[in-house]
């Protein structure tokens, strides 16, 4: 699982590339009926969603430095 996260972090568009490779085969086999513009839109949508999800779920979370933390007021 760790290797998959690293792969997706380095190349989030890999999922869209995989879909772009498979879509023409599915169209030729008659499994899907989609034109060129539709296939391009599907690939772009998958790249967008996958890229966003990778950045949210896989990217490391940066924590603020301790000096940047607001001081607590005591009364």
Buried (B, 14 or more C-beta within 10 A) or exposed (E): EEEEEEEBBEEBBBBBEEBBEEBEEBBEEEEBEBEEEEBEEBBEEBBEEBBEEBEEEBEEEEEEEEEEEEEEEEE
